[in-house]
């Protein structure tokens, strides 16, 4: 099930239960996971992309192992808000993944998430080599944290 807005996503996920955030790249998939209270995103791993079936199997194994309740995919919009080829590829990935899992899937605008992750790693005095190893799952945590913060605001407003 693919949901377009945070409001729709919030309406179908349980109030407690961990969520996954994914930074979908052409070479890797960064993965972050929230706590069960859905308040803090933590970078977990980076999956080297192979074929869709292999990538999906690894992701679904992770969702089962961690008992995840939903998936947030970073949607790479252009700076003007339009969607280009990378955003379309992300939507196609979501459609294909939704055929393999009953978990709700949604999107979060990932503009500048990698830039923010890179800045944070530089400020933490992380070496260039180490930054290259962790940037994708740190970016995934920025994506997931954005959604978690939005969900918290929606809950507070209701």
Backbone torsions as a table, in degrees:
resi	resn	phi	psi	omega
1	UNK	NA	122.7	179.5
2	UNK	-106.3	128.8	-178.9
3	UNK	-118.6	135.0	-173.0
4	UNK	-85.0	-27.7	-174.1
5	UNK	-120.0	156.5	174.7
6	UNK	-59.3	-34.6	179.7
7	UNK	-62.8	-44.9	178.7
8	UNK	-64.5	-43.3	-179.7
9	UNK	-60.9	-46.8	-179.8
10	UNK	-61.0	-32.0	-179.1
11	UNK	-69.9	-18.9	-176.1
12	UNK	-113.8	-14.1	179.7
13	UNK	-91.3	151.0	176.0
14	UNK	-67.6	154.7	-179.0
15	UNK	-65.1	-27.4	178.3
16	UNK	-122.9	139.5	-179.8
17	UNK	140.3	139.0	-176.3
18	UNK	-70.4	150.6	177.0
19	UNK	-121.3	157.4	175.7
20	UNK	-108.0	144.8	171.1
21	UNK	-118.2	134.7	-177.9
22	UNK	-123.3	132.0	171.0
23	UNK	-106.3	100.5	-172.3
24	UNK	-87.9	109.9	176.0
25	UNK	-108.5	177.5	179.8
26	UNK	-78.2	-25.1	-177.7
27	UNK	-107.2	-31.7	-176.3
28	UNK	-138.5	164.7	171.0
29	UNK	-124.4	115.0	174.7
30	UNK	-80.9	137.5	-177.2
31	UNK	-125.9	131.4	173.1
32	UNK	-128.1	156.2	-179.7
33	UNK	-134.5	144.0	176.9
34	UNK	-91.5	167.9	170.0
35	UNK	-75.6	170.4	-176.7
36	UNK	-68.6	-20.4	178.0
37	UNK	-84.7	-1.3	178.2
38	UNK	57.7	45.7	179.4
39	UNK	-117.3	-30.6	-175.1
40	UNK	-130.1	130.8	176.2
41	UNK	-95.7	138.2	-180.0
42	UNK	-126.8	129.4	175.6
43	UNK	-63.1	139.0	-175.5
44	UNK	-118.1	-57.6	-173.8
45	UNK	-160.3	167.9	171.9
46	UNK	-123.5	127.6	179.7
47	UNK	-100.0	127.1	174.1
48	UNK	-73.9	123.9	-177.5
49	UNK	-68.9	140.5	174.2
50	UNK	-126.7	-109.4	172.9
51	UNK	-104.5	159.7	-177.8
52	UNK	-52.8	-46.0	-177.6
53	UNK	-59.0	-41.1	178.9
54	UNK	-68.4	-45.8	-179.9
55	UNK	-61.5	-46.1	-178.9
56	UNK	-62.8	-40.5	179.7
57	UNK	-61.1	-42.9	178.5
58	UNK	-64.1	-43.1	179.5
59	UNK	-65.0	-42.8	-179.1
60	UNK	-68.5	-33.4	174.7
61	UNK	-62.7	-42.0	178.1
62	UNK	-64.3	-42.7	-179.3
63	UNK	-64.5	-36.1	178.8
64	UNK	-72.1	-48.9	-178.0
65	UNK	-58.7	-40.1	-177.7
66	UNK	-96.1	4.3	179.4
67	UNK	52.1	49.7	-177.2
68	UNK	-74.4	151.7	-175.3
69	UNK	-109.7	-7.1	-179.5
70	UNK	-175.9	165.2	-177.1
71	UNK	-129.3	131.4	176.8
72	UNK	-113.4	116.7	179.5
73	UNK	-99.3	130.9	173.6
74	UNK	-67.1	128.1	179.5
75	UNK	-104.1	111.3	-175.4
76	UNK	-79.4	83.7	177.0
77	UNK	-76.9	157.6	171.8
78	UNK	-73.2	164.1	-177.0
79	UNK	-61.6	-25.5	177.8
80	UNK	-85.2	4.0	177.7
81	UNK	91.8	-9.8	179.2
82	UNK	-75.0	166.6	179.6
83	UNK	-110.5	126.0	178.6
84	UNK	-103.6	-162.0	-177.8
85	UNK	-59.7	-37.3	179.7
86	UNK	-66.4	-38.3	177.9
87	UNK	-66.4	-39.7	178.5
88	UNK	-64.8	-38.6	177.2
89	UNK	-64.0	-38.2	178.2
90	UNK	-65.3	-43.2	178.4
91	UNK	-63.3	-38.4	177.8
92	UNK	-65.1	-41.1	176.9
93	UNK	-59.7	-44.6	179.6
94	UNK	-61.7	-43.9	178.7
95	UNK	-60.2	-46.0	-179.6
96	UNK	-65.4	-41.3	179.8
97	UNK	-66.7	-36.8	-178.1
98	UNK	-64.6	-22.8	177.2
99	UNK	-74.5	-16.4	-175.6
100	UNK	-106.1	-8.7	-177.0
101	UNK	-144.2	145.8	175.0
102	UNK	-82.6	-5.6	-178.1
103	UNK	-63.1	139.8	175.3
104	UNK	-68.4	141.6	-179.8
105	UNK	-124.4	136.2	176.1
106	UNK	-139.0	179.6	-177.1
107	UNK	-122.6	151.7	173.2
108	UNK	-134.4	132.9	179.7
109	UNK	-59.3	116.4	-174.5
110	UNK	-100.2	11.9	179.6
111	UNK	-51.9	128.8	176.4
112	UNK	70.5	5.7	178.7
113	UNK	-63.9	-40.6	179.3
114	UNK	-68.2	-36.9	177.4
115	UNK	-63.2	-44.8	179.2
116	UNK	-63.8	-41.6	179.3
117	UNK	-63.5	-43.4	179.5
118	UNK	-61.6	-44.2	178.3
119	UNK	-60.4	-44.8	-179.5
120	UNK	-62.7	-40.7	179.7
121	UNK	-68.3	-37.1	176.8
122	UNK	-65.6	-44.6	178.3
123	UNK	-60.7	-30.6	178.4
124	UNK	-83.6	6.6	177.5
125	UNK	60.6	39.3	178.4
126	UNK	-80.3	135.4	-178.9
127	UNK	-64.2	156.3	-180.0
128	UNK	-57.3	-42.2	-179.9
129	UNK	-62.7	-45.9	-179.4
130	UNK	-66.9	-38.6	177.9
131	UNK	-58.6	-43.3	179.9
132	UNK	-61.6	-33.3	-179.0
133	UNK	-74.1	-32.3	-170.9
134	UNK	-111.8	-8.2	-171.9
135	UNK	-56.5	-39.7	-175.4
136	UNK	-67.4	-43.9	-179.7
137	UNK	-79.0	-22.4	171.5
138	UNK	-69.3	-41.5	175.8
139	UNK	-61.4	-39.5	177.3
140	UNK	-60.7	-35.7	179.1
141	UNK	-69.9	-33.4	174.9
142	UNK	-65.0	-41.7	178.3
143	UNK	-61.2	-51.7	-178.2
144	UNK	-64.4	-41.0	-179.4
145	UNK	-62.6	-37.1	176.2
146	UNK	-59.4	-44.5	178.9
147	UNK	-67.0	-42.6	179.8
148	UNK	-60.4	-42.8	179.0
149	UNK	-63.8	-41.5	178.7
150	UNK	-64.1	-42.8	179.2
151	UNK	-62.6	-40.9	178.6
152	UNK	-61.5	-43.3	178.2
153	UNK	-63.7	-40.0	178.1
154	UNK	-63.8	-40.5	179.0
155	UNK	-66.3	-40.0	-179.8
156	UNK	-65.8	-32.4	-178.2
157	UNK	-77.2	-18.1	-176.9
158	UNK	-93.9	NA	NA
